[in-house]
Amino acid sequence: MKAGSCIASVAALVLLSGSAVSADTAPAVTNIQATHHHGQTFVTWTDAKPGSDGAQYRYNVYRSLSPITNDASLAAAQLIQASLFNNSGQLLGQFPFTQTTRLDPSKRMSIVEQGSCGGPGSYTVCGNPLPPYSGLAVHTAKATAQAYYAVITIDVSQRQSKSVVSPGDNATTLAVEESVAAIVPLKYYDSKDTVHRREAHLTKLSGARGLPMWISLHGSGGGEGGLQYGDEYVYWGDSAMGYQEGLQGKFTVHEDSGGSVHGVPSLIVSPLDTVWTSDGLARLETFWFGYTALRPVAQDRTARAWPVTEARLDWLLKWAIKNYEADPARIYASGQSMGGWGISSWALRQPGLFAAVFPAMPRWRQIWIPDMQNKVTQVATTKSPIMPDGTTPYLARMDSVAYIQEHCEQDYPFIGWGIGRYDGYATWQEQVDMVNALTACRLGFAFSWNNGNHSEGPKAAAVVAKQYQTAFSRNLSYPVFTNSSLDSNPGSGDPKDGDHGE
């Protein structure tokens, strides 16, 4: 008789006698496997229970340099990822972010190794998707090693104790060879796939070298529709890219061969900002920054403001520039609303990378921060979360006006933006303060505004983008004119003061 069956029988007898009931043992995962490539180990398994029966379970992942065979060796192993969701092998970015989606066996599953995308008339997923109700954990190697893994089932209802170690089922019996290497994303769909990619005839990759490249940051709620064009990629981050390592990310790269978006043929990189909350029950938008969170497997359990999305963008864009052989002198960034917030906080702090950036309706002083518990908090000056360095307040880090003022000499891109005076999210004061800071530093910028709200802001931003989006390259200089008599007057910061603008 299995141990779990014995415990269940004993518990039933105790219940009949009227005494306290001992908890059952949670079922173990099965079919654990580990494979390593490009500096990352992919651990897969079959969940303890499929469908709704498995919704109550989460999974802890352990790593050791010796086999994990019993409770003692498990206690000596390192917990590297905690409370992974049920069906964690499901592909990120399938809306809505709910348990209904997570339990749906028809939803797309991840691949863990690169495979063929097929060809004309038979394009398909570029690899073998995991079966539904599979688990997936990804560890980024920090050194050359031979490692073993175990996955332990946790019952979130706390009615059952954690599963026991069962070598071959939930613990690997053979070591996996690990080595350090750069993270490489896996292509999921090819841009020429007319079945799975929208407008493939217009957005497929031609292979042309030296094209300008744009990174496009979507606004709130805009992640689903923007990732339907071009090559689609999935990747798993290291510990700098999430509240714990192994969190999945997604992006696409397509070619605007006709120049309909930015005026000339260009490559457009579109990442997904949206992530799952740590409980696996909802979505969280990170404002293209990150979030406050406790790190469940870190020694320091202090909640910090983690710039994890910025770390993803840093890696992603550099990878895309290199692998699509874009012109490094013509790298640009654009984003609207929440996407504009990302440009104003992240892209501005990338010296020597961008030729120009175009945030629409930016927040130059971000006072809100997402939290991994599925909430957004307005930060009080006296209770600002602290950045990972342990000293810098989040509000200070996200004050881009002060950043410009304190780093006038930095190699900034041209900055072109637009907004309505009565935006409702960003303040008019911070727009005027940024104009004054850029003017004082004699930096290149163009600013357009109107008398509208958040819905009217894109019209003002379009005026600047249309005029300047193809004008700049990092290997071409340009003159900067400040305090021109042709300039409109934005006023003092009061929306009622100054010229109305466009």
ChimeraX attribute file (.defattr): number of C-alpha atoms within 10 A of each C-alpha:
attribute: neighborCount
match mode: 1-to-1
recipient: residues
	/A:1	5
	/A:2	6
	/A:3	10
	/A:4	15
	/A:5	12
	/A:6	11
	/A:7	14
	/A:8	15
	/A:9	12
	/A:10	13
	/A:11	17
	/A:12	12
	/A:13	12
	/A:14	14
	/A:15	13
	/A:16	9
	/A:17	9
	/A:18	8
	/A:19	10
	/A:20	9
	/A:21	15
	/A:22	16
	/A:23	14
	/A:24	21
	/A:25	20
	/A:26	21
	/A:27	21
	/A:28	23
	/A:29	25
	/A:30	21
	/A:31	14
	/A:32	23
	/A:33	21
	/A:34	21
	/A:35	16
	/A:36	19
	/A:37	20
	/A:38	15
	/A:39	18
	/A:40	24
	/A:41	23
	/A:42	18
	/A:43	21
	/A:44	24
	/A:45	25
	/A:46	24
	/A:47	30
	/A:48	26
	/A:49	20
	/A:50	16
	/A:51	16
	/A:52	13
	/A:53	10
	/A:54	18
	/A:55	20
	/A:56	16
	/A:57	25
	/A:58	25
	/A:59	28
	/A:60	18
	/A:61	24
	/A:62	21
	/A:63	22
	/A:64	20
	/A:65	15
	/A:66	16
	/A:67	20
	/A:68	25
	/A:69	18
	/A:70	13
	/A:71	11
	/A:72	10
	/A:73	13
	/A:74	22
	/A:75	11
	/A:76	14
	/A:77	20
	/A:78	15
	/A:79	19
	/A:80	21
	/A:81	24
	/A:82	20
	/A:83	19
	/A:84	23
	/A:85	25
	/A:86	29
	/A:87	29
	/A:88	25
	/A:89	27
	/A:90	28
	/A:91	20
	/A:92	22
	/A:93	22
	/A:94	14
	/A:95	12
	/A:96	12
	/A:97	19
	/A:98	14
	/A:99	15
	/A:100	12
	/A:101	15
	/A:102	28
	/A:103	20
	/A:104	15
	/A:105	15
	/A:106	9
	/A:107	13
	/A:108	18
	/A:109	20
	/A:110	26
	/A:111	23
	/A:112	24
	/A:113	16
	/A:114	15
	/A:115	14
	/A:116	15
	/A:117	19
	/A:118	15
	/A:119	11
	/A:120	10
	/A:121	9
	/A:122	10
	/A:123	18
	/A:124	19
	/A:125	20
	/A:126	20
	/A:127	19
	/A:128	16
	/A:129	18
	/A:130	20
	/A:131	17
	/A:132	23
	/A:133	24
	/A:134	25
	/A:135	27
	/A:136	28
	/A:137	24
	/A:138	25
	/A:139	23
	/A:140	24
	/A:141	20
	/A:142	13
	/A:143	11
	/A:144	12
	/A:145	15
	/A:146	14
	/A:147	18
	/A:148	21
	/A:149	30
	/A:150	30
	/A:151	34
	/A:152	25
	/A:153	28
	/A:154	25
	/A:155	20
	/A:156	16
	/A:157	9
	/A:158	13
	/A:159	15
	/A:160	17
	/A:161	17
	/A:162	22
	/A:163	21
	/A:164	20
	/A:165	22
	/A:166	19
	/A:167	18
	/A:168	15
	/A:169	18
	/A:170	29
	/A:171	30
	/A:172	24
	/A:173	19
	/A:174	16
	/A:175	17
	/A:176	18
	/A:177	15
	/A:178	22
	/A:179	18
	/A:180	15
	/A:181	15
	/A:182	13
	/A:183	19
	/A:184	16
	/A:185	21
	/A:186	20
	/A:187	24
	/A:188	25
	/A:189	26
	/A:190	28
	/A:191	29
	/A:192	24
	/A:193	25
	/A:194	17
	/A:195	13
	/A:196	18
	/A:197	20
	/A:198	17
	/A:199	16
	/A:200	21
	/A:201	14
	/A:202	16
	/A:203	22
	/A:204	23
	/A:205	20
	/A:206	11
	/A:207	10
	/A:208	13
	/A:209	10
	/A:210	16
	/A:211	22
	/A:212	22
	/A:213	28
	/A:214	24
	/A:215	23
	/A:216	23
	/A:217	29
	/A:218	27
	/A:219	21
	/A:220	15
	/A:221	11
	/A:222	15
	/A:223	21
	/A:224	14
	/A:225	9
	/A:226	16
	/A:227	24
	/A:228	21
	/A:229	27
	/A:230	31
	/A:231	24
	/A:232	24
	/A:233	20
	/A:234	21
	/A:235	23
	/A:236	24
	/A:237	23
	/A:238	23
	/A:239	18
	/A:240	16
	/A:241	23
	/A:242	24
	/A:243	26
	/A:244	21
	/A:245	21
	/A:246	25
	/A:247	22
	/A:248	23
	/A:249	24
	/A:250	24
	/A:251	23
	/A:252	24
	/A:253	27
	/A:254	25
	/A:255	25
	/A:256	20
	/A:257	19
	/A:258	13
	/A:259	12
	/A:260	10
	/A:261	13
	/A:262	18
	/A:263	14
	/A:264	15
	/A:265	16
	/A:266	25
	/A:267	29
	/A:268	24
	/A:269	24
	/A:270	24
	/A:271	25
	/A:272	22
	/A:273	29
	/A:274	25
	/A:275	23
	/A:276	21
	/A:277	17
	/A:278	21
	/A:279	15
	/A:280	19
	/A:281	16
	/A:282	15
	/A:283	21
	/A:284	21
	/A:285	26
	/A:286	24
	/A:287	27
	/A:288	29
	/A:289	24
	/A:290	26
	/A:291	28
	/A:292	25
	/A:293	20
	/A:294	20
	/A:295	20
	/A:296	16
	/A:297	15
	/A:298	14
	/A:299	7
	/A:300	10
	/A:301	11
	/A:302	15
	/A:303	17
	/A:304	23
	/A:305	26
	/A:306	26
	/A:307	22
	/A:308	23
	/A:309	24
	/A:310	21
	/A:311	20
	/A:312	23
	/A:313	20
	/A:314	14
	/A:315	14
	/A:316	21
	/A:317	19
	/A:318	12
	/A:319	16
	/A:320	18
	/A:321	20
	/A:322	11
	/A:323	9
	/A:324	17
	/A:325	16
	/A:326	20
	/A:327	17
	/A:328	21
	/A:329	19
	/A:330	22
	/A:331	25
	/A:332	25
	/A:333	26
	/A:334	24
	/A:335	23
	/A:336	25
	/A:337	26
	/A:338	26
	/A:339	24
	/A:340	30
	/A:341	26
	/A:342	31
	/A:343	29
	/A:344	30
	/A:345	24
	/A:346	20
	/A:347	26
	/A:348	22
	/A:349	17
	/A:350	14
	/A:351	12
	/A:352	13
	/A:353	20
	/A:354	25
	/A:355	25
	/A:356	27
	/A:357	27
	/A:358	31
	/A:359	29
	/A:360	32
	/A:361	33
	/A:362	29
	/A:363	27
	/A:364	25
	/A:365	23
	/A:366	24
	/A:367	18
	/A:368	15
	/A:369	23
	/A:370	20
	/A:371	23
	/A:372	22
	/A:373	18
	/A:374	16
	/A:375	13
	/A:376	17
	/A:377	11
	/A:378	11
	/A:379	15
	/A:380	11
	/A:381	12
	/A:382	8
	/A:383	10
	/A:384	18
	/A:385	22
	/A:386	20
	/A:387	19
	/A:388	15
	/A:389	10
	/A:390	11
	/A:391	9
	/A:392	14
	/A:393	19
	/A:394	25
	/A:395	22
	/A:396	17
	/A:397	16
	/A:398	20
	/A:399	18
	/A:400	23
	/A:401	21
	/A:402	16
	/A:403	17
	/A:404	20
	/A:405	15
	/A:406	12
	/A:407	11
	/A:408	15
	/A:409	11
	/A:410	14
	/A:411	16
	/A:412	22
	/A:413	27
	/A:414	24
	/A:415	23
	/A:416	24
	/A:417	29
	/A:418	29
	/A:419	33
	/A:420	30
	/A:421	28
	/A:422	19
	/A:423	21
	/A:424	12
	/A:425	14
	/A:426	22
	/A:427	21
	/A:428	23
	/A:429	18
	/A:430	19
	/A:431	26
	/A:432	19
	/A:433	17
	/A:434	19
	/A:435	17
	/A:436	16
	/A:437	20
	/A:438	19
	/A:439	16
	/A:440	14
	/A:441	16
	/A:442	15
	/A:443	23
	/A:444	18
	/A:445	21
	/A:446	20
	/A:447	22
	/A:448	23
	/A:449	27
	/A:450	21
	/A:451	18
	/A:452	18
	/A:453	16
	/A:454	17
	/A:455	14
	/A:456	19
	/A:457	26
	/A:458	22
	/A:459	18
	/A:460	23
	/A:461	26
	/A:462	19
	/A:463	18
	/A:464	21
	/A:465	23
	/A:466	13
	/A:467	12
	/A:468	18
	/A:469	22
	/A:470	16
	/A:471	14
	/A:472	19
	/A:473	20
	/A:474	17
	/A:475	9
	/A:476	9
	/A:477	8
	/A:478	11
	/A:479	7
	/A:480	11
	/A:481	11
	/A:482	15
	/A:483	11
	/A:484	7
	/A:485	7
	/A:486	6
	/A:487	12
	/A:488	16
	/A:489	14
	/A:490	25
	/A:491	15
	/A:492	14
	/A:493	16
	/A:494	13
	/A:495	19
	/A:496	14
	/A:497	12
	/A:498	13
	/A:499	15
	/A:500	18
	/A:501	16
	/A:502	14
